[in-house]
Amino acid sequence: MPEISRFFGIVIVMYFYDHGKPHFHAKYNDQWGVFSITELKMTEGELPRRVISLVLEWAFEHREELLHNWELVQQGKPTKKIAPLV
């Protein structure tokens, strides 16, 4: 489970050989959410609204990098770190 980024207590990860459309996982405390990269929306899980907004803001800024990392994890290759939201 490569960690892609971390900001404001939110951890962004992708899983090797994950199925489905391009997506990433966001963890915050004991909650989690799955976010579509192409649609930029949360598709599963439960997170506070503020966390969802921060994750989507970050994802919008880094969509191309997220898609590149998705391709890497599909091949079992190491991901690239993505700058946090500041």
N, C-alpha and C positions, 0 to 999 in steps of 0.2 A: 504494500500500500504506500506508494510514493506520496510524500507530502509536497504539494506544489507551492503553497503559500500559507502565511499565518499573519493575521492582523486582528486587533481588538478582541482577542480571545477566540477568534474563529479560525479553524484549521481547514484548509482546502486540500482534498486528496483525490487521487484517481486509483482505481484498482487494475492490476494487470489482467488482460484478457476479459475485461468486463463486457457484458452483452448490451445489445440495444443501440439506440441512437447515441451520438456523442454527448457525454454528460460528465459531471464531477459531483463529488460529495462534499458537503460543508458540515462540520461538527462544531457545536457550541455547547459547552458544559456537557450535559447528558442528553442533549437533543441533536438531531441530525436532519439533513435535507438533501435531496438529489435535485440537481439543476441541469436542465437542458442547455447545451452550449448554443445550438442553432436557434432555439426559440427564446432563449434568455428568460426562463421562468422556472419556478420550483415545481417539480412533478411528483415528488413523494416526500414524506416526512413531516416534521413539525418543528418550526423555529419561531422565535419572536419576530414580529413584523419588522422591527428595526434591524435585526440581523439579516433578514431576507433582503431588505433594501440595500444594506451595505454589500452583501454578496453580489447582488445584481449590478450595483454600481461598479464594483471591481471587475466582474465578468464582462461587462460592456466595454471597459477600457482594455481588456486583455483577451478578447474573443479569439483572435488569430493565434496567439500563444497557446490558448487552451486547446484549440483544434489541433495544433501541432503536437502538443503533449498527448492528446487522445490517440493520434496515430502512433506515437512512440509506445504507449502502454499496450496497444493492440498487438504490437510486435514483440512485447516483452523487453523493450529497451528502456534505459533510464530516462526519466523526465528531466525537463529543465525547470529550475525555480522561476517563479513569476513574482515580480515586485509586489509588495503588499499595498493595500489601500492606505493612503496617508492623509 
